[in-house]
Amino acid sequence: MKKLILPLLLVLSGYLLKAQENPPTETLDSLFDIVNSEEKGMGSISIFSNGKEFYQRSIGYSDVEKNLQSNATTKYRIGSITKTFTAVVIMQLVEEDKLKMDSYLSDFFPDVPNSEKITLEHLLRHESGIFNVTDDKDFTTWMKKLQTREAMLKRIIKNGTLFEPGDETRYSNSNYLLLSYIAEIVEKKDYAAIVENRIIDKLGLKNTFYGEQINAEDNQARSYVKTEGNWKVTPETDMSVPMGAGGLVSTPENLNIFYYNLFEGDLMSKASLEAMKTTNDGTGLGLMKLTFNGFEVYGHGGGIDGFSSIAVHFPKEKITASYIANASDYPLNSIFLEAIKITLGLPYQIPDFAPPTALNPDVLDQYKGNYGSAEFPIDVAIFHKEGVLYAQGTDQPPVPLDFAGENSFKADQLMLKLTFINAEGKMMLEQGGKIYELKRE
């Protein structure tokens, strides 16, 4: 479940949103035709207006080895978009007086450090300070194996906390893993049954379920990474690892139904929905928020193994869009952003798929590391491969960077610029008119 969540979800600053009466499906097709012909990604997109699908496109293969092409009902692992489902479950339990937002984690797991100070709201808002268990140094050695609750709790306890509850907002899968455990304790059911009963069955999401081992014969997609010009299948994380932080499987169409109905008030009270939408540093309860020119957009991104995904909803315009890729050789967010611009009749630009210029790896070494800040909700890993520098936010796919001058790199498609101050161990992240100072850890 590795994702730059808040800033890279969607950046449309400076544009006026206006849904077109006749959506330009031909232009959307031209965008995905190029993505497909250049082999820059495989996956599916769905776009709704007023709760109805007006565009759907699938490109590439659900299973490369078996030559199975993707289609509208191909099911993908959605990674951290699962967190919105988990947040809905918790809010429903709060409405039913089975839980309280100010209940302490110590009521359930007293051995977790600072549990007597950590509330459910801290967990929902990523303000707990609990170490992100998927950042465990041995993660790759156990991610493919069935994990018990006890084993995952031991890892969370072992790695301790990063800050005092409420002092910062920092994305951590551990928060939503613990929330899914709490839901199981309260409901006396497993997480899969809880989500099925409370959301999936209610909305008729026929292609959404808690994941198990991928079954290609059931039109479930495998995920891939580009290696030496070919798609190579990625290892599968056992879904007992992410659970409520990233364990669900779905389709873009089903995600649109979920988000549309969530914002229409079909899953909880208006007060609970407003609580989910209320954000600190753009982070709400299982939702992320962006504001621009008086318009708002909410959603979440996801990533697990080779899958990457994004789902957004414009409440006033009632535009809902979801895009899930099982292979990406170009940032999914960049392609998705252009699709949204086309949908809304905004100026758009077909992505330039020319690779960044390769640089001397010895020079790029000076920028490597993990960077974080109390003002920025996620950590950003900087690394290089084959002479290209990459930025990868927690639970985000890696973004290739172009050289932009002394100690500076950029990703124009994301309006992102990074400037390194190596002597001070700092990185200045600029995007959407905002500048954040992150320190190397």
RONU-489756 format. One record per residue (C-alpha): residue number from 1; x, y, z; residue in three letters. Coordinates in nm, 4 decimals, padded with zeros to 6 digits. Example, Ala and Ser with C-alpha at 12.3 -4.5 7.8 and 13.67 -1.06 7.14 Angstrom:
2
  lumkol        xx        yy        zz  senu
       1   01.2300  -00.4500   00.7800   ALA
       2   01.3670  -00.1060   00.7140   SER
//
This chain:
441
  lumkol        xx        yy        zz  senu
       1   00.0000   00.0000   00.0000   MET
       2   00.2582   00.2448  -00.0923   LYS
       3   00.0834   00.6520  -00.2144   LYS
       4   00.1714   01.1961  -00.2604   LEU
       5  -00.1992   01.1652  -00.1322   ILE
       6  -00.3168   01.5142  -00.0499   LEU
       7  -00.1425   01.7176  -00.3171   PRO
       8  -00.1475   01.4656  -00.5981   LEU
       9  -00.5102   01.3622  -00.5741   LEU
      10  -00.6200   01.6392  -00.8053   LEU
      11  -00.4850   01.9863  -00.8760   VAL
      12  -00.7169   02.2121  -01.0747   LEU
      13  -00.6338   02.5502  -00.9207   SER
      14  -00.7236   02.8398  -01.1441   GLY
      15  -00.9897   02.6636  -01.3514   TYR
      16  -01.3642   02.7166  -01.3535   LEU
      17  -01.5513   02.3894  -01.3271   LEU
      18  -01.8432   02.3468  -01.5598   LYS
      19  -01.9686   02.0058  -01.6621   ALA
      20  -02.0475   01.9838  -02.0298   GLN
      21  -02.3934   01.8877  -02.1512   GLU
      22  -02.2352   01.6605  -02.4108   ASN
      23  -01.9260   01.5000  -02.2524   PRO
      24  -01.6379   01.4712  -02.5033   PRO
      25  -01.6048   01.0951  -02.5117   THR
      26  -01.4023   01.1045  -02.8339   GLU
      27  -01.1387   01.3263  -02.6719   THR
      28  -01.1278   01.1011  -02.3675   LEU
      29  -01.0824   00.8049  -02.5991   ASP
      30  -00.7933   00.9821  -02.7712   SER
      31  -00.6201   01.0258  -02.4347   LEU
      32  -00.6520   00.6598  -02.3417   PHE
      33  -00.5699   00.5471  -02.6951   ASP
      34  -00.2278   00.7081  -02.6535   ILE
      35  -00.1786   00.5685  -02.3024   VAL
      36  -00.2600   00.2257  -02.4423   ASN
      37  -00.0553   00.2470  -02.7632   SER
      38   00.2498   00.3799  -02.5757   GLU
      39   00.2059   00.1051  -02.3116   GLU
      40   00.2103   00.3587  -02.0296   LYS
      41  -00.0564   00.1847  -01.8271   GLY
      42  -00.3315  -00.0744  -01.8027   MET
      43  -00.6592  -00.0367  -01.6179   GLY
      44  -01.0108   00.1078  -01.6212   SER
      45  -01.1778   00.4462  -01.5742   ILE
      46  -01.5410   00.5380  -01.5120   SER
      47  -01.6934   00.8873  -01.4989   ILE
      48  -02.0405   00.9708  -01.3643   PHE
      49  -02.2609   01.2780  -01.3937   SER
      50  -02.5516   01.2999  -01.1483   ASN
      51  -02.5040   00.9382  -01.0476   GLY
      52  -02.5069   00.7966  -01.4019   LYS
      53  -02.2102   00.6647  -01.5954   GLU
      54  -02.1388   00.8572  -01.9168   PHE
      55  -01.7879   00.7308  -01.9865   TYR
      56  -01.6087   00.4015  -01.9359   GLN
      57  -01.2848   00.2772  -02.0833   ARG
      58  -01.0590  -00.0191  -02.0134   SER
      59  -00.7126  -00.0606  -02.1631   ILE
      60  -00.4542  -00.3363  -02.1517   GLY
      61  -00.4814  -00.6738  -01.9866   TYR
      62  -00.6127  -00.8089  -01.6594   SER
      63  -00.3733  -01.1003  -01.7046   ASP
      64  -00.0849  -01.0523  -01.9462   VAL
      65   00.0324  -01.4139  -01.9360   GLU
      66  -00.3137  -01.5475  -02.0232   LYS
      67  -00.3827  -01.2691  -02.2745   ASN
      68  -00.7015  -01.1659  -02.0900   LEU
      69  -00.8099  -00.8149  -02.1819   GLN
      70  -00.9538  -00.5774  -01.9218   SER
      71  -01.3163  -00.4706  -01.9461   ASN
      72  -01.5786  -00.2724  -01.7526   ALA
      73  -01.6247  -00.5468  -01.4921   THR
      74  -01.2586  -00.6261  -01.4342   THR
      75  -01.1965  -00.6125  -01.0597   LYS
      76  -00.8863  -00.4461  -00.9151   TYR
      77  -00.7308  -00.4103  -00.5728   ARG
      78  -00.8069  -00.0514  -00.4697   ILE
      79  -00.5524  -00.0092  -00.1885   GLY
      80  -00.6124   00.2876   00.0401   SER
      81  -00.9465   00.3855  -00.1128   ILE
      82  -01.0558   00.1109   00.1286   THR
      83  -01.0040   00.3677   00.4056   LYS
      84  -01.3155   00.5591   00.2995   THR
      85  -01.5205   00.2389   00.3373   PHE
      86  -01.3696   00.1794   00.6825   THR
      87  -01.4411   00.5363   00.7899   ALA
      88  -01.8055   00.4935   00.6821   VAL
      89  -01.8323   00.1775   00.8945   VAL
      90  -01.6898   00.3577   01.1990   ILE
      91  -01.9223   00.6562   01.1530   MET
      92  -02.2213   00.4219   01.1287   GLN
      93  -02.1162   00.2508   01.4525   LEU
      94  -02.0857   00.5919   01.6189   VAL
      95  -02.4361   00.6831   01.5030   GLU
      96  -02.5619   00.3582   01.6566   GLU
      97  -02.3903   00.4426   01.9892   ASP
      98  -02.1688   00.1372   01.9584   LYS
      99  -01.8627   00.3591   01.9493   LEU
     100  -01.7745   00.7178   02.0337   LYS
     101  -01.5382   00.9462   01.8486   MET
     102  -01.3614   01.0265   02.1745   ASP
     103  -01.3284   00.6613   02.2790   SER
     104  -00.9677   00.5722   02.3529   TYR
     105  -00.7633   00.3078   02.1787   LEU
     106  -00.6736   00.1721   02.5234   SER
     107  -01.0327   00.0446   02.5520   ASP
     108  -00.9397  -00.2097   02.2857   PHE
     109  -00.5618  -00.2372   02.2622   PHE
     110  -00.4015  -00.1025   02.5806   PRO
     111  -00.0553  -00.2331   02.4882   ASP
     112  -00.0214   00.0039   02.1927   VAL
     113   00.2017   00.2960   02.2975   PRO
     114   00.0049   00.6118   02.3880   ASN
     115  -00.3219   00.4177   02.3552   SER
     116  -00.4621   00.5959   02.6612   GLU
     117  -00.4246   00.9265   02.4691   LYS
     118  -00.5280   00.8153   02.1214   ILE
     119  -00.8959   00.8547   02.0306   THR
     120  -01.0872   00.7042   01.7391   LEU
     121  -01.0891   01.0485   01.5802   GLU
     122  -00.7090   01.0606   01.6004   HIS
     123  -00.6993   00.7311   01.4123   LEU
     124  -00.9483   00.8461   01.1500   LEU
     125  -00.7582   01.1706   01.0892   ARG
     126  -00.4087   01.0161   01.0891   HIS
     127  -00.3237   01.2152   01.4011   GLU
     128  -00.2372   00.9211   01.6292   SER
     129   00.1388   00.9299   01.5894   GLY
     130   00.1440   00.5505   01.5478   ILE
     131   00.4182   00.4146   01.3231   PHE
     132   00.3047   00.3078   00.9756   ASN
     133   00.3357  -00.0703   00.9973   VAL
     134   00.3850  -00.1071   00.6205   THR
     135   00.7073   00.0922   00.6647   ASP
     136   00.8439  -00.1874   00.8826   ASP
     137   01.1995  -00.2641   00.7706   LYS
     138   01.1103  -00.6316   00.7246   ASP
     139   00.7808  -00.5649   00.5434   PHE
     140   00.8769  -00.7442   00.2218   THR
     141   00.9647  -01.0599   00.4149   THR
     142   00.6145  -01.1052   00.5604   TRP
     143   00.3754  -00.9107   00.3318   MET
     144   00.2868  -01.2183   00.1208   LYS
     145   00.2007  -01.4386   00.4195   LYS
     146  -00.1221  -01.4722   00.6163   LEU
     147  -00.1006  -01.2458   00.9215   GLN
     148  -00.2890  -01.2751   01.2490   THR
     149  -00.4154  -00.9766   01.4427   ARG
     150  -00.1687  -01.0612   01.7175   GLU
     151   00.1269  -01.0578   01.4777   ALA
     152   00.0296  -00.7207   01.3302   MET
     153  -00.0271  -00.5707   01.6743   LEU
     154   00.3170  -00.6856   01.7867   LYS
     155   00.4734  -00.5006   01.4944   ARG
     156   00.2753  -00.1851   01.5700   ILE
     157   00.3747  -00.2003   01.9363   ILE
     158   00.7403  -00.2749   01.8555   LYS
     159   00.7790   00.0273   01.6294   ASN
     160   00.6299   00.2705   01.8807   GLY
     161   00.5082   00.6234   01.8064   THR
     162   00.6414   00.9181   01.6079   LEU
     163   00.4667   01.2065   01.7863   PHE
     164   00.2060   01.2842   02.0504   GLU
     165  -00.1583   01.2318   01.9472   PRO
     166  -00.3076   01.5410   01.7871   GLY
     167   00.0269   01.7188   01.7405   ASP
     168   00.0647   01.6320   01.3719   GLU
     169  -00.1149   01.4805   01.0747   THR
     170   00.0906   01.1985   00.9266   ARG
     171  -00.0495   00.9238   00.7084   TYR
     172  -00.0252   00.5773   00.8620   SER
     173  -00.1886   00.2529   00.7482   ASN
     174  -00.1722   00.1359   01.1095   SER
     175  -00.4551   00.3758   01.1970   ASN
     176  -00.7057   00.2088   00.9671   TYR
     177  -00.5799  -00.1393   01.0391   LEU
     178  -00.6613  -00.0754   01.4061   LEU
     179  -01.0003   00.0733   01.3143   LEU
     180  -01.0910  -00.2419   01.1217   SER
     181  -00.9916  -00.4533   01.4237   TYR
     182  -01.2086  -00.2338   01.6479   ILE
     183  -01.5061  -00.2754   01.4122   ALA
     184  -01.4601  -00.6533   01.4267   GLU
     185  -01.4577  -00.6493   01.8076   ILE
     186  -01.7715  -00.4340   01.8282   VAL
     187  -01.9653  -00.6190   01.5596   GLU
     188  -01.8353  -00.9670   01.6461   LYS
     189  -01.7885  -01.0271   01.2734   LYS
     190  -01.4915  -01.0228   01.0422   ASP
     191  -01.4155  -00.7071   00.8474   TYR
     192  -01.5270  -00.8562   00.5150   ALA
     193  -01.8763  -00.9356   00.6505   ALA
     194  -01.9084  -00.5924   00.8118   ILE
     195  -01.8371  -00.4037   00.4898   VAL
     196  -02.0571  -00.6393   00.2913   GLU
     197  -02.3544  -00.5937   00.5244   ASN
     198  -02.3199  -00.2205   00.5820   ARG
     199  -02.2155  -00.0919   00.2390   ILE
     200  -02.1794  -00.3471  -00.0408   ILE
     201  -02.5214  -00.5114  -00.0126   ASP
     202  -02.6962  -00.1817   00.0608   LYS
     203  -02.5641  -00.0197  -00.2563   LEU
     204  -02.5696  -00.3323  -00.4743   GLY
     205  -02.1959  -00.3229  -00.5412   LEU
     206  -02.1764  -00.6529  -00.7262   LYS
     207  -01.8068  -00.6241  -00.8060   ASN
     208  -01.6762  -00.5080  -00.4681   THR
     209  -01.5477  -00.7441  -00.2002   PHE
     210  -01.2717  -00.8090   00.0481   TYR
     211  -00.9741  -00.9473  -00.1385   GLY
     212  -00.8196  -01.2894  -00.1259   GLU
     213  -00.5664  -01.4486  -00.3591   GLN
     214  -00.6187  -01.3029  -00.7064   ILE
     215  -00.8332  -01.5230  -00.9311   ASN
     216  -00.7822  -01.4318  -01.2979   ALA
     217  -01.0659  -01.6635  -01.4026   GLU
     218  -01.3053  -01.4371  -01.2069   ASP
     219  -01.1938  -01.1367  -01.4122   ASN
     220  -00.9700  -01.0163  -01.1296   GLN
     221  -00.6680  -00.8228  -01.2480   ALA
     222  -00.3107  -00.9036  -01.1615   ARG
     223  -00.0713  -00.6116  -01.1231   SER
     224   00.2482  -00.5445  -01.3162   TYR
     225   00.5565  -00.3258  -01.3276   VAL
     226   00.7581  -00.2361  -01.6370   LYS
     227   01.0937  -00.4178  -01.6345   THR
     228   01.3298  -00.3873  -01.9301   GLU
     229   01.0405  -00.2826  -02.1513   GLY
     230   00.8073  -00.5666  -02.0498   ASN
     231   00.5269  -00.5984  -01.7964   TRP
     232   00.6325  -00.8212  -01.5074   LYS
     233   00.3772  -00.9505  -01.2569   VAL
     234   00.4222  -00.8196  -00.9014   THR
     235   00.4089  -01.0196  -00.5781   PRO
     236   00.0695  -01.0247  -00.4055   GLU
     237   00.0310  -00.8784  -00.0590   THR
     238  -00.1823  -01.1076   00.1571   ASP
     239  -00.4941  -00.9071   00.2350   MET
     240  -00.4736  -00.9942   00.6044   SER
     241  -00.1963  -00.7325   00.6096   VAL
     242  -00.3927  -00.4180   00.5063   PRO
     243  -00.7503  -00.5160   00.5985   MET
     244  -00.9417  -00.1907   00.6536   GLY
     245  -00.6436   00.0130   00.5371   ALA
     246  -00.6325  -00.1370   00.1885   GLY
     247  -00.7946  -00.4790   00.1585   GLY
     248  -01.0866  -00.4228  -00.0790   LEU
     249  -01.1290  -00.5089  -00.4472   VAL
     250  -01.3624  -00.3147  -00.6763   SER
     251  -01.4255  -00.1570  -01.0164   THR
     252  -01.4255   00.2141  -01.1042   PRO
     253  -01.8009   00.1994  -01.1665   GLU
     254  -01.8653   00.0501  -00.8219   ASN
     255  -01.6405   00.3122  -00.6595   LEU
     256  -01.8402   00.5874  -00.8290   ASN
     257  -02.1636   00.4391  -00.6975   ILE
     258  -02.0130   00.4283  -00.3484   PHE
     259  -01.8850   00.7864  -00.3448   TYR
     260  -02.1948   00.9295  -00.5125   TYR
     261  -02.4272   00.7658  -00.2617   ASN
     262  -02.2005   00.8631   00.0276   LEU
     263  -02.2304   01.2301  -00.0652   PHE
     264  -02.6017   01.1964  -00.1355   GLU
     265  -02.6471   01.0942   00.2296   GLY
     266  -02.7465   00.7330   00.1646   ASP
     267  -02.4940   00.5789   00.4039   LEU
     268  -02.5073   00.8052   00.7090   MET
     269  -02.6612   01.1181   00.8534   SER
     270  -02.5826   01.4636   00.7205   LYS
     271  -02.3995   01.5442   01.0445   ALA
     272  -02.1746   01.2394   01.0097   SER
     273  -02.0991   01.3211   00.6473   LEU
     274  -02.0064   01.6768   00.7448   GLU
     275  -01.7717   01.5353   01.0075   ALA
     276  -01.6026   01.3210   00.7426   MET
     277  -01.5647   01.6259   00.5174   LYS
     278  -01.4183   01.8457   00.7916   THR
     279  -01.0438   01.8482   00.7350   THR
     280  -00.7169   01.9407   00.8997   ASN
     281  -00.4422   02.0039   00.6434   ASP
     282  -00.6741   01.8578   00.3805   GLY
     283  -00.7211   01.5316   00.5720   THR
     284  -01.0747   01.4407   00.6821   GLY
     285  -01.2205   01.1179   00.8126   LEU
     286  -01.1320   00.8700   00.5404   GLY
     287  -01.1443   01.1509   00.2843   LEU
     288  -00.9039   01.4041   00.1373   MET
     289  -01.0168   01.7527   00.0355   LYS
     290  -00.8961   02.0126  -00.2129   LEU
     291  -01.0403   02.3619  -00.2449   THR
     292  -00.9918   02.5920  -00.5432   PHE
     293  -01.1772   02.8954  -00.6788   ASN
     294  -01.4631   02.8304  -00.4373   GLY
     295  -01.5114   02.4721  -00.5585   PHE
     296  -01.4450   02.1597  -00.3558   GLU
     297  -01.3444   01.8077  -00.4482   VAL
     298  -01.3203   01.5118  -00.2128   TYR
     299  -01.1750   01.1682  -00.2630   GLY
     300  -00.8935   00.9289  -00.1892   HIS
     301  -00.6050   00.7598  -00.3636   GLY
     302  -00.4773   00.4075  -00.3287   GLY
     303  -00.1851   00.1870  -00.4108   GLY
     304  -00.0928  -00.1704  -00.3315   ILE
     305   00.1625  -00.3920  -00.5071   ASP
     306   00.1506  -00.2714  -00.8706   GLY
     307  -00.2027  -00.1310  -00.8447   PHE
     308  -00.2738   00.2417  -00.8193   SER
     309  -00.6131   00.4081  -00.7929   SER
     310  -00.7941   00.7345  -00.7399   ILE
     311  -01.1588   00.8270  -00.6809   ALA
     312  -01.2994   01.1805  -00.6542   VAL
     313  -01.6365   01.3494  -00.6179   HIS
     314  -01.7434   01.7073  -00.6856   PHE
     315  -02.0460   01.7479  -00.4528   PRO
     316  -02.1913   02.0621  -00.6119   LYS
     317  -02.1303   01.9600  -00.9711   GLU
     318  -02.2166   01.5964  -00.8950   LYS
     319  -01.9309   01.4677  -01.1046   ILE
     320  -01.7763   01.1421  -00.9797   THR
     321  -01.4737   00.9739  -01.1356   ALA
     322  -01.2589   00.6711  -01.0536   SER
     323  -00.9528   00.5302  -01.2255   TYR
     324  -00.7778   00.2074  -01.1277   ILE
     325  -00.4602   00.0852  -01.2937   ALA
     326  -00.3035  -00.2578  -01.2579   ASN
     327   00.0113  -00.1319  -01.4313   ALA
     328   00.1582   00.2185  -01.4604   SER
     329   00.4663   00.3369  -01.6441   ASP
     330   00.3526   00.6990  -01.6078   TYR
     331   00.1871   00.8664  -01.3047   PRO
     332  -00.1782   00.7653  -01.2883   LEU
     333  -00.2636   01.1039  -01.1321   ASN
     334  -00.1327   01.2862  -01.4404   SER
     335  -00.3492   01.0866  -01.6811   ILE
     336  -00.6502   01.1166  -01.4519   PHE
     337  -00.6101   01.4937  -01.4224   LEU
     338  -00.6221   01.5362  -01.7992   GLU
     339  -00.9319   01.3144  -01.8150   ALA
     340  -01.1024   01.5376  -01.5570   ILE
     341  -01.0089   01.8525  -01.7500   LYS
     342  -01.1503   01.7036  -02.0698   ILE
     343  -01.4687   01.6022  -01.8899   THR
     344  -01.5227   01.9507  -01.7522   LEU
     345  -01.4407   02.1320  -02.0732   GLY
     346  -01.1158   02.2783  -01.9402   LEU
     347  -00.7902   02.3313  -02.1294   PRO
     348  -00.6064   02.0005  -02.1344   TYR
     349  -00.2787   01.8601  -02.2582   GLN
     350  -00.2094   01.5055  -02.3689   ILE
     351   00.0844   01.3906  -02.1520   PRO
     352   00.4342   01.3973  -02.2970   ASP
     353   00.5629   01.0449  -02.2535   PHE
     354   00.9257   01.1336  -02.3243   ALA
     355   01.1371   00.9910  -02.0398   PRO
     356   01.3378   01.2275  -01.8153   PRO
     357   01.7009   01.2764  -01.9103   THR
     358   01.9221   01.0264  -01.7278   ALA
     359   02.1744   01.1766  -01.4857   LEU
     360   02.4846   01.0470  -01.3088   ASN
     361   02.3685   00.8120  -01.0284   PRO
     362   02.6573   00.9295  -00.8089   ASP
     363   02.5187   01.2836  -00.8271   VAL
     364   02.1646   01.1675  -00.7471   LEU
     365   02.2831   00.9851  -00.4342   ASP
     366   02.2972   01.3132  -00.2423   GLN
     367   01.9202   01.3546  -00.2631   TYR
     368   01.8171   01.0053  -00.1487   LYS
     369   01.6226   00.9611   00.1722   GLY
     370   01.2849   00.9880   00.3425   ASN
     371   01.1519   01.3383   00.4001   TYR
     372   00.8717   01.4466   00.6327   GLY
     373   00.7131   01.7444   00.8082   SER
     374   00.4478   01.8132   01.0714   ALA
     375   00.2772   02.0419   00.8167   GLU
     376   00.2716   01.7801   00.5427   PHE
     377   00.0464   01.4774   00.6060   PRO
     378   00.2597   01.2126   00.4368   ILE
     379   00.6260   01.1238   00.4062   ASP
     380   00.8062   01.1414   00.0723   VAL
     381   01.0770   00.8935  -00.0274   ALA
     382   01.3376   01.0113  -00.2775   ILE
     383   01.5330   00.7496  -00.4713   PHE
     384   01.6849   00.7013  -00.8147   HIS
     385   01.6805   00.4274  -01.0739   LYS
     386   01.8659   00.4079  -01.4048   GLU
     387   01.9755   00.7705  -01.3705   GLY
     388   01.6266   00.9077  -01.2997   VAL
     389   01.5244   01.0611  -00.9652   LEU
     390   01.1845   00.9574  -00.8255   TYR
     391   00.9547   01.0910  -00.5534   ALA
     392   00.7156   00.8506  -00.3833   GLN
     393   00.4729   00.9607  -00.1158   GLY
     394   00.3292   00.7205   00.1380   THR
     395   00.0742   00.5047  -00.0427   ASP
     396   00.1465   00.6708  -00.3801   GLN
     397   00.3070   00.5374  -00.6972   PRO
     398   00.6573   00.6747  -00.7738   PRO
     399   00.6800   00.9926  -00.9799   VAL
     400   00.9776   01.0418  -01.2182   PRO
     401   01.1401   01.3843  -01.1933   LEU
     402   01.3063   01.6054  -01.4543   ASP
     403   01.6163   01.8084  -01.3721   PHE
     404   01.5137   02.1747  -01.3240   ALA
     405   01.8403   02.3471  -01.2349   GLY
     406   02.0839   02.3280  -00.9462   GLU
     407   01.9429   02.0918  -00.6775   ASN
     408   01.5927   02.1257  -00.8260   SER
     409   01.3676   01.8719  -00.9963   PHE
     410   01.0155   01.8892  -01.1328   LYS
     411   00.7187   01.6918  -01.2612   ALA
     412   00.5324   01.9350  -01.4848   ASP
     413   00.2356   01.7049  -01.5292   GLN
     414   00.1717   01.7338  -01.1545   LEU
     415   00.2808   02.0971  -01.1202   MET
     416   00.5365   01.9686  -00.8706   LEU
     417   00.8812   02.1113  -00.7968   LYS
     418   01.1331   01.9835  -00.5417   LEU
     419   01.4368   02.1833  -00.4340   THR
     420   01.6983   02.0210  -00.2107   PHE
     421   01.9033   02.2036   00.0521   ILE
     422   02.1480   01.9237   00.1211   ASN
     423   02.3611   02.1064   00.3773   ALA
     424   02.0547   02.1374   00.6013   GLU
     425   01.8958   01.8022   00.5107   GLY
     426   01.5870   01.9777   00.3733   LYS
     427   01.3632   01.9532   00.0694   MET
     428   01.1280   02.2310  -00.0396   MET
     429   00.8142   02.0864  -00.2022   LEU
     430   00.6179   02.3284  -00.4175   GLU
     431   00.2815   02.2429  -00.5686   GLN
     432  -00.0404   02.4238  -00.6459   GLY
     433   00.0968   02.7536  -00.5174   GLY
     434   00.1948   02.6112  -00.1785   LYS
     435   00.5448   02.5452  -00.0478   ILE
     436   00.6265   02.2911   00.2234   TYR
     437   00.9569   02.2378   00.4000   GLU
     438   01.0335   01.8695   00.4598   LEU
     439   01.3314   01.7396   00.6541   LYS
     440   01.5296   01.4275   00.5796   ARG
     441   01.4762   01.1678   00.8510   GLU
//
